[in-house]
Amino acid sequence: MQPFDYVKPNDLSEVVQLLSQAKGQAKLLAGGTDLLISMTGGGMNPELLIDIKGVPEMAGLEFKAAQGMRLGAAVTMAELAADSDVRKYYPMLAEACEAIGSPAIRNRATLGGNLCHGSPGADTAPALICYDAMCTIIGEKGERIVPLSEFFADRMQTILAPAETLVSLTLAAPVADSAGVYQMFRQGRGGYITLVSVAVHVDYSEENPWAWRIALGSAAPTPIRCRAAEDILRGSRPKSPQIEQAASLARADARPTDDFRASASYRSFLVEVLARRGIEETSARLARGIE
C-alpha cells in the first residue's frame, strides 16, 4: 500500500471542496470493505482518503408514507436490514442487504460503497432499481438527481465525476398492495460472490394493476432493468406461457461474460431460472394479498 493522507470532514461542503482540490486523486472512505482490498492488492493508490462517516447529510434513514424513504449513502447494510420501515415497505432491499458478506462485513459496508464501487454484482442494485430509487449527487457544480438505473456507466464505472459524491437515495412511496422477491445464486457452499441476482416486484392498484419491475445483477456490465419482460406481464396475473416468455426475455436482456467463476452461458441460464421463479413467487404473494 502506498502512502496517503487522511482527513475526516464534518460536513458535505468540505467533502466537495476536498474532492475538487484532489483533482481525481482522492477516494471516499465509509466502510472500506471494497476500498481497502483495492488499495492493498488491486492497484488503487489514492493520494487522499476522505472519511465520510461523520458527515450528517450522508447518514440516517427517514420514511414518510406519502413521499417514500430517504437512505443516506453512509448507512450500513446491517442498519438497512434491521430497519423496521425497510423491512415492512421495501423488503427486497432488506433481503439483499442480509445476503451481503458476513455479519462483520454488513456492520461496516455501506449502501453508497456498494453502489459507487460500480460492480455489476452490487447486491442492493436490482432491488433498488425495482423500487425506482433516485440518486442525489452533489459536486462542485451543484446537485443533480439521477435514477439509479442510469447511475452505472460500465463495468466498475459510474456516472460520478471526480469531484462528485453520492449523498443519498430516495425510494418511491410504497403502494398498498405489492409484492417482491429477491433471488441470487452464489458460487460454492457459503460463498459470498453472487453469480447472478434477480429482483422481481409488482404493484397493484385500480389505475395500474399488475405493474411489474424486473432487474438483474451480475448479468451484464451494469445492473439492468428488463422492460420487455415487464411489458409481457403487465395488466393481469400472468399465466404459465407469459411467465415463460418473460423469463426468456429477461435472459435475452442479459449480456454476461465468461470469467473464472462461471461461463456466460451458465449465467444466462441462471437468469432465466431465477426470473421464472421470482415471477411465480411474486405473483402468488400478491394474489394472496388482494384476494
MIZAFI-278740 format. One record per atom (N, C-alpha, C): x, y, z. Coordinates in steps of 0.05 Angstrom, whole numbers, padded with zeros to 5 digits, always signed. Layout:
BEGIN
XYZ
...
REM end
This chain:
BEGIN
+00017-00024+00000
+00000+00000+00000
+00018+00025+00000
+00011+00044-00018
+00026+00069-00020
+00018+00088+00002
+00035+00107+00010
+00028+00127+00030
+00005+00144+00020
-00012+00154+00039
-00034+00171+00031
-00040+00189+00055
-00054+00211+00049
-00064+00229+00070
-00092+00221+00078
-00100+00228+00102
-00126+00221+00113
-00139+00246+00125
-00165+00250+00119
-00179+00273+00131
-00208+00264+00136
-00219+00274+00158
-00247+00268+00165
-00263+00293+00167
-00276+00301+00145
-00292+00326+00145
-00317+00324+00162
-00328+00347+00169
-00352+00348+00186
-00378+00354+00171
-00376+00363+00146
-00400+00369+00131
-00395+00364+00101
-00417+00364+00086
-00416+00357+00058
-00401+00377+00041
-00403+00403+00048
-00388+00423+00032
-00358+00419+00034
-00349+00410+00057
-00320+00404+00059
-00312+00380+00043
-00330+00360+00041
-00324+00337+00025
-00321+00345-00005
-00339+00361-00014
-00338+00370-00042
-00313+00387-00047
-00306+00404-00029
-00282+00420-00031
-00257+00403-00033
-00255+00383-00016
-00232+00365-00016
-00230+00349-00042
-00253+00340-00051
-00253+00325-00077
-00244+00343-00100
-00254+00367-00100
-00246+00386-00121
-00216+00392-00121
-00205+00396-00097
-00177+00402-00094
-00159+00378-00102
-00169+00354-00097
-00153+00330-00102
-00151+00323-00131
-00168+00334-00148
-00167+00330-00177
-00165+00301-00185
-00183+00285-00174
-00185+00257-00181
-00167+00238-00166
-00151+00248-00148
-00132+00232-00133
-00142+00225-00105
-00168+00228-00100
-00179+00222-00073
-00200+00200-00075
-00204+00186-00054
-00225+00166-00051
-00240+00170-00025
-00266+00165-00026
-00282+00167-00002
-00281+00141+00014
-00278+00144+00040
-00277+00121+00058
-00302+00121+00075
-00317+00100+00073
-00341+00096+00091
-00336+00070+00106
-00345+00047+00094
-00340+00022+00107
-00312+00011+00101
-00303+00016+00076
-00276+00008+00068
-00274-00021+00059
-00296-00036+00058
-00294-00064+00053
-00285-00071+00024
-00291-00053+00005
-00281-00056-00022
-00256-00039-00026
-00256-00015-00015
-00234+00004-00020
-00208-00007-00009
-00207-00017+00015
-00182-00025+00027
-00170-00050+00013
-00188-00067+00003
-00178-00090-00013
-00165-00080-00039
-00178-00061-00052
-00166-00050-00076
-00140-00036-00071
-00137-00023-00048
-00112-00009-00042
-00090-00028-00034
-00096-00051-00023
-00075-00069-00014
-00067-00089-00036
-00085-00095-00054
-00078-00114-00075
-00089-00109-00102
-00104-00088-00105
-00118-00083-00131
-00106-00061-00147
-00084-00050-00139
-00071-00029-00155
-00082-00001-00152
-00100+00003-00132
-00111+00030-00128
-00093+00045-00108
-00084+00069-00115
-00066+00084-00098
-00074+00113-00096
-00096+00119-00081
-00104+00147-00078
-00084+00162-00061
-00082+00188-00066
-00065+00205-00051
-00079+00215-00025
-00106+00214-00025
-00121+00224-00003
-00145+00206+00003
-00150+00199+00028
-00174+00185+00037
-00191+00205+00052
-00216+00207+00044
-00235+00226+00057
-00256+00209+00072
-00254+00209+00098
-00272+00193+00115
-00299+00207+00118
-00320+00195+00107
-00346+00209+00107
-00365+00199+00129
-00356+00182+00147
-00374+00171+00167
-00385+00192+00186
-00373+00215+00188
-00383+00236+00206
-00398+00257+00192
-00405+00254+00166
-00419+00274+00151
-00449+00270+00154
-00463+00288+00168
-00492+00283+00175
-00510+00281+00150
-00504+00295+00129
-00521+00294+00105
-00521+00266+00092
-00500+00250+00098
-00498+00224+00085
-00506+00201+00104
-00518+00208+00127
-00525+00188+00147
-00556+00186+00149
-00565+00165+00162
-00592+00163+00170
-00612+00152+00150
-00635+00144+00161
-00657+00133+00145
-00682+00149+00154
-00698+00157+00134
-00723+00172+00141
-00746+00163+00123
-00768+00154+00135
-00791+00144+00119
-00815+00162+00124
-00828+00170+00102
-00853+00184+00102
-00872+00170+00083
-00895+00162+00092
-00913+00145+00077
-00920+00157+00050
-00925+00183+00049
-00934+00196+00024
-00911+00203+00005
-00886+00203+00016
-00863+00211-00001
-00844+00189-00006
-00842+00169+00011
-00823+00147+00007
-00802+00148+00028
-00778+00138+00021
-00757+00135+00041
-00731+00147+00031
-00717+00161+00049
-00691+00172+00043
-00670+00154+00056
-00650+00145+00041
-00628+00128+00051
-00602+00143+00048
-00589+00149+00071
-00563+00161+00069
-00542+00143+00057
-00524+00154+00042
-00504+00137+00028
-00485+00123+00048
-00482+00134+00072
-00463+00122+00091
-00477+00103+00110
-00503+00097+00106
-00517+00077+00122
-00506+00049+00117
-00502+00033+00137
-00491+00007+00134
-00512-00014+00125
-00503-00036+00114
-00521-00057+00107
-00536-00068+00131
-00522-00070+00154
-00535-00080+00178
-00558-00061+00186
-00553-00035+00185
-00574-00016+00192
-00598-00019+00174
-00594-00021+00148
-00615-00024+00129
-00631-00050+00134
-00617-00072+00137
-00630-00098+00141
-00647-00099+00166
-00639-00083+00187
-00653-00084+00212
-00675-00063+00215
-00676-00043+00197
-00695-00021+00200
-00724-00031+00195
-00742-00024+00213
-00769-00034+00212
-00784-00024+00187
-00779+00001+00179
-00793+00011+00155
-00782-00002+00129
-00756-00007+00128
-00745-00021+00105
-00757-00049+00103
-00758-00062+00125
-00768-00090+00126
-00798-00091+00119
-00813-00071+00127
-00842-00071+00122
-00849-00061+00093
-00836-00040+00084
-00845-00027+00059
-00826-00034+00036
-00801-00041+00041
-00782-00047+00020
-00767-00073+00026
-00782-00095+00030
-00770-00119+00040
-00748-00131+00022
-00750-00127-00005
-00729-00137-00022
-00702-00125-00015
-00702-00100-00008
-00677-00087-00001
-00665-00099+00025
-00682-00105+00044
-00673-00118+00068
-00661-00145+00062
-00675-00160+00044
-00665-00186+00036
-00638-00184+00022
-00634-00164+00005
-00609-00161-00009
-00587-00154+00010
-00593-00136+00029
-00572-00128+00049
-00564-00152+00066
-00583-00168+00074
-00577-00192+00090
-00560-00212+00076
-00561-00211+00049
-00546-00231+00033
-00517-00223+00029
-00509-00199+00037
-00482-00189+00032
-00463-00199+00054
-00442-00213+00045
-00420-00220+00062
-00428-00233+00088
-00412-00227+00109
-00416-00238+00136
-00427-00216+00154
-00436-00222+00178
-00445-00201+00196
-00424-00179+00200
-00398-00187+00202
-00377-00167+00206
-00376-00148+00182
-00379-00159+00158
-00378-00142+00134
-00403-00124+00133
-00426-00134+00140
-00451-00118+00139
-00450-00096+00159
-00436-00099+00181
-00434-00078+00201
-00415-00055+00192
-00399-00060+00171
-00381-00039+00160
-00390-00029+00133
-00398-00047+00115
-00404-00040+00087
-00428-00021+00086
-00426-00001+00069
-00446+00020+00066
-00461+00017+00040
-00485+00029+00039
-00501+00029+00015
-00486+00044-00007
-00475+00068-00001
-00461+00083-00021
-00437+00068-00032
-00422+00055-00014
-00399+00040-00023
-00407+00017-00041
-00428+00003-00035
-00438-00019-00051
-00444-00010-00080
-00456+00014-00082
-00464+00024-00108
-00441+00038-00123
-00426+00054-00109
-00405+00071-00122
-00381+00055-00130
-00378+00031-00119
-00356+00014-00129
-00360+00007-00158
-00386+00008-00167
-00392+00004-00196
-00394-00025-00204
-00394-00043-00186
-00394-00072-00193
-00421-00079-00205
-00422-00095-00227
-00447-00104-00238
-00461-00123-00219
-00446-00133-00199
-00458-00151-00179
-00466-00138-00153
-00468-00112-00152
-00476-00098-00128
-00503-00109-00119
-00503-00122-00096
-00527-00137-00088
-00552-00119-00083
-00547-00095-00075
-00571-00078-00070
-00583-00066-00095
-00567-00065-00117
-00576-00050-00141
-00602-00061-00153
-00605-00087-00158
-00630-00096-00171
-00655-00089-00155
-00654-00093-00128
-00677-00086-00112
-00683-00057-00112
-00662-00040-00110
-00666-00011-00111
-00677-00001-00137
-00668-00013-00159
-00678-00006-00186
-00708-00012-00187
-00716-00035-00176
-00745-00043-00176
-00761-00023-00159
-00749-00011-00139
-00763+00009-00123
-00760+00037-00134
-00752+00040-00159
-00749+00066-00172
-00731+00085-00156
-00709+00075-00146
-00691+00092-00130
-00680+00115-00146
-00679+00139-00134
-00667+00162-00146
-00642+00170-00129
-00621+00177-00143
-00595+00184-00130
-00593+00214-00128
-00586+00224-00105
-00579+00252-00101
-00548+00254-00101
-00538+00269-00121
-00509+00271-00125
-00502+00301-00121
-00480+00305-00106
-00471+00333-00101
-00442+00335-00111
-00436+00358-00124
-00409+00363-00133
-00404+00393-00134
-00381+00400-00145
-00374+00428-00146
-00393+00445-00164
-00407+00431-00182
-00427+00445-00199
-00455+00445-00187
-00458+00434-00163
-00484+00434-00151
-00496+00406-00148
-00522+00405-00146
-00537+00380-00141
-00550+00370-00167
-00551+00344-00170
-00567+00332-00191
-00580+00306-00181
-00603+00300-00192
-00618+00277-00184
-00620+00258-00209
-00612+00233-00205
-00609+00214-00227
-00622+00188-00218
-00638+00175-00236
-00648+00148-00230
-00625+00129-00226
-00627+00111-00207
-00606+00091-00203
-00602+00075-00228
-00622+00070-00243
-00620+00054-00268
-00601+00068-00288
-00595+00094-00284
-00577+00108-00302
-00550+00115-00288
-00546+00105-00263
-00523+00112-00247
-00498+00097-00256
-00501+00073-00267
-00479+00056-00274
-00472+00061-00304
-00446+00068-00309
-00438+00074-00336
-00427+00050-00351
-00412+00033-00337
-00400+00010-00349
-00390-00008-00326
-00377-00030-00333
-00367-00047-00312
-00347-00032-00294
-00352-00031-00268
-00336-00017-00248
-00334+00013-00253
-00354+00024-00266
-00355+00053-00271
-00383+00064-00266
-00384+00088-00254
-00409+00102-00250
-00408+00128-00265
-00429+00144-00263
-00430+00170-00277
-00419+00192-00259
-00409+00185-00235
-00398+00206-00217
-00373+00218-00229
-00372+00245-00229
-00348+00260-00237
-00328+00259-00214
-00303+00265-00219
-00283+00263-00197
-00290+00280-00172
-00303+00302-00176
-00309+00320-00153
-00339+00317-00145
-00351+00294-00150
-00379+00289-00142
-00380+00265-00122
-00401+00265-00106
-00406+00243-00088
-00436+00237-00087
-00442+00211-00083
-00469+00203-00078
-00476+00209-00049
-00497+00225-00045
-00504+00234-00018
-00526+00216-00006
-00546+00210-00022
-00568+00194-00012
-00584+00182-00035
-00602+00164-00028
-00621+00154-00047
-00649+00157-00036
-00669+00161-00054
-00697+00164-00047
-00713+00142-00061
-00729+00127-00045
-00746+00107-00056
-00774+00117-00059
-00788+00109-00080
-00815+00118-00084
-00833+00108-00061
-00855+00124-00057
-00874+00116-00036
-00885+00089-00042
-00888+00072-00021
-00898+00045-00026
-00928+00045-00034
-00935+00025-00051
-00962+00021-00058
-00974+00001-00038
-00999+00005-00031
-01012-00012-00010
-01010-00042-00017
-01016-00049-00042
-01015-00077-00050
-00991-00081-00068
-00972-00095-00058
-00947-00100-00073
-00934-00125-00063
-00916-00136-00078
-00901-00159-00070
-00875-00160-00086
-00855-00174-00075
-00830-00175-00089
-00813-00198-00079
-00794-00207-00095
-00776-00229-00088
-00748-00221-00098
-00728-00224-00081
-00700-00220-00089
-00687-00248-00087
-00675-00256-00109
-00662-00282-00111
-00633-00278-00121
-00615-00295-00111
-00588-00295-00122
-00576-00323-00120
-00557-00327-00137
-00543-00353-00138
-00514-00348-00133
-00503-00362-00113
-00475-00357-00105
-00457-00380-00112
-00432-00374-00115
-00412-00394-00121
-00404-00410-00096
-00408-00436-00097
-00399-00453-00076
-00415-00451-00050
-00411-00470-00033
-00425-00470-00008
-00414-00448+00010
-00432-00430+00019
-00423-00409+00037
-00408-00386+00022
-00409-00386-00004
-00394-00366-00019
-00407-00338-00017
-00391-00317-00020
-00401-00290-00018
-00403-00276-00045
-00394-00289-00066
-00394-00276-00093
-00419-00284-00107
-00436-00265-00115
-00461-00270-00129
-00456-00274-00158
-00463-00298-00169
-00460-00303-00197
-00482-00289-00213
-00506-00289-00203
-00529-00276-00216
-00549-00269-00194
-00561-00245-00197
-00583-00238-00179
-00607-00227-00195
-00631-00233-00186
-00655-00224-00200
-00675-00213-00179
-00684-00188-00183
-00705-00177-00166
-00730-00174-00183
-00752-00183-00171
-00778-00182-00185
-00798-00168-00166
-00812-00148-00176
-00831-00133-00159
-00856-00127-00175
-00879-00126-00161
-00904-00119-00174
-00921-00102-00155
-00933-00081-00166
-00952-00064-00152
-00979-00069-00164
-01000-00066-00147
-01027-00069-00156
-01044-00046-00146
-01057-00032-00165
-01077-00012-00159
-01098-00012-00181
-01120+00000-00175
-01142+00001-00196
-01133+00015-00221
-01117+00036-00217
-01108+00051-00241
-01086+00037-00256
-01070+00021-00242
-01047+00007-00255
-01044-00021-00243
-01061-00039-00251
-01060-00066-00239
-01036-00082-00250
-01024-00098-00233
-01002-00116-00240
-00981-00101-00256
-00969-00081-00243
-00947-00066-00255
-00921-00078-00245
-00906-00089-00264
-00882-00105-00257
-00856-00090-00261
-00836-00098-00245
-00809-00088-00249
-00790-00112-00245
-00772-00115-00263
-00752-00137-00261
-00724-00126-00266
-00705-00132-00249
-00678-00122-00252
-00658-00144-00247
-00635-00143-00260
-00615-00163-00259
-00589-00152-00248
-00574-00168-00234
-00547-00162-00226
-00528-00184-00234
-00503-00177-00239
-00482-00196-00248
-00489-00210-00274
-00506-00197-00291
-00515-00209-00316
-00508-00192-00340
-00494-00170-00335
-00486-00151-00356
-00464-00133-00345
-00452-00116-00361
-00432-00098-00350
-00442-00080-00327
-00468-00075-00326
-00480-00060-00305
-00506-00074-00296
-00516-00067-00272
-00543-00077-00265
-00563-00066-00286
-00583-00082-00293
-00601-00073-00315
-00630-00079-00307
-00648-00064-00320
-00677-00069-00317
-00687-00082-00342
-00706-00101-00340
-00716-00117-00362
-00744-00107-00370
-00745-00087-00386
-00771-00074-00392
-00788-00091-00411
-00776-00105-00429
-00791-00122-00447
-00805-00144-00432
-00791-00156-00412
-00804-00177-00396
-00826-00165-00379
-00822-00141-00369
-00843-00127-00353
-00868-00123-00369
-00865-00115-00394
-00888-00109-00411
-00905-00133-00417
-00892-00156-00420
-00906-00181-00426
-00925-00188-00402
-00917-00181-00378
-00932-00189-00354
-00953-00169-00346
-00950-00145-00355
-00966-00122-00345
-00996-00126-00349
-01012-00119-00328
-01041-00116-00331
-01057-00137-00319
-01047-00161-00315
-01062-00183-00303
-01044-00204-00291
-01055-00221-00274
-01038-00242-00263
-01029-00260-00285
-01002-00264-00288
-00992-00279-00311
-00997-00309-00309
-01002-00321-00331
-01005-00350-00333
-00978-00361-00342
-00976-00387-00343
-00951-00401-00348
-00938-00392-00374
-00953-00390-00397
-00939-00382-00422
-00927-00354-00420
-00941-00335-00406
-00930-00308-00403
-00905-00309-00385
-00906-00325-00364
-00883-00326-00346
-00858-00337-00361
-00863-00358-00377
-00841-00370-00392
-00829-00349-00412
-00847-00334-00425
-00838-00315-00444
-00823-00292-00431
-00833-00283-00408
-00819-00262-00393
-00792-00271-00384
-00790-00295-00374
-00764-00305-00365
-00744-00307-00388
-00755-00315-00411
-00738-00317-00435
-00729-00289-00444
-00746-00269-00442
-00739-00242-00449
-00718-00231-00430
-00720-00238-00404
-00700-00229-00385
-00673-00241-00392
-00673-00266-00400
-00648-00279-00408
-00637-00265-00433
-00654-00257-00451
-00645-00243-00475
-00632-00216-00469
-00642-00203-00448
-00631-00177-00440
-00603-00180-00427
-00598-00204-00416
-00572-00208-00402
-00549-00208-00422
-00527-00197-00413
-00502-00196-00430
-00478-00204-00413
-00479-00228-00402
-00457-00236-00384
-00432-00243-00400
-00410-00245-00386
-00384-00253-00398
-00374-00278-00383
-00355-00291-00396
-00341-00314-00383
-00321-00303-00363
-00319-00315-00340
-00296-00310-00322
-00290-00335-00307
-00272-00333-00288
-00263-00357-00274
-00285-00368-00255
-00306-00353-00250
-00327-00362-00232
-00349-00377-00247
-00355-00368-00271
-00377-00381-00286
-00376-00372-00315
-00386-00389-00332
-00387-00382-00361
-00411-00363-00366
-00410-00350-00389
-00432-00332-00396
-00457-00348-00401
-00455-00372-00413
-00479-00388-00418
-00492-00397-00392
-00476-00404-00372
-00487-00412-00347
-00501-00389-00333
-00489-00365-00334
-00503-00342-00322
-00529-00336-00336
-00529-00339-00362
-00554-00334-00377
-00576-00354-00369
-00568-00379-00366
-00586-00400-00356
-00597-00393-00329
-00580-00383-00311
-00589-00376-00284
-00608-00353-00284
-00604-00333-00302
-00622-00311-00304
-00650-00321-00310
-00653-00339-00330
-00679-00349-00337
-00692-00364-00315
-00677-00381-00301
-00688-00397-00279
-00697-00379-00256
-00680-00360-00248
-00687-00343-00225
-00709-00324-00232
-00710-00314-00257
-00732-00297-00265
-00758-00312-00264
-00758-00336-00275
-00783-00352-00274
-00793-00356-00245
-00774-00365-00228
-00782-00370-00200
-00791-00344-00187
-00777-00322-00193
-00784-00297-00180
-00812-00287-00188
-00818-00290-00214
-00845-00282-00224
-00867-00299-00212
-00862-00325-00211
-00882-00343-00200
-00887-00337-00170
-00866-00334-00155
-00869-00329-00126
-00881-00301-00121
-00873-00281-00136
-00884-00254-00132
-00913-00253-00139
-00920-00266-00161
-00948-00268-00169
-00965-00281-00147
-00955-00303-00136
-00970-00317-00115
-00973-00300-00090
-00952-00286-00083
-00953-00269-00059
-00973-00246-00062
-00973-00233-00085
-00992-00212-00089
-01021-00222-00090
-01025-00244-00104
-01052-00256-00105
-01063-00262-00078
-01046-00272-00060
-01055-00277-00033
-01063-00252-00018
-01050-00230-00025
-01056-00205-00012
-01080-00190-00022
-01088-00194-00047
-01110-00179-00058
-01136-00196-00060
-01134-00222-00056
-01158-00238-00058
-01176-00236-00033
REM end
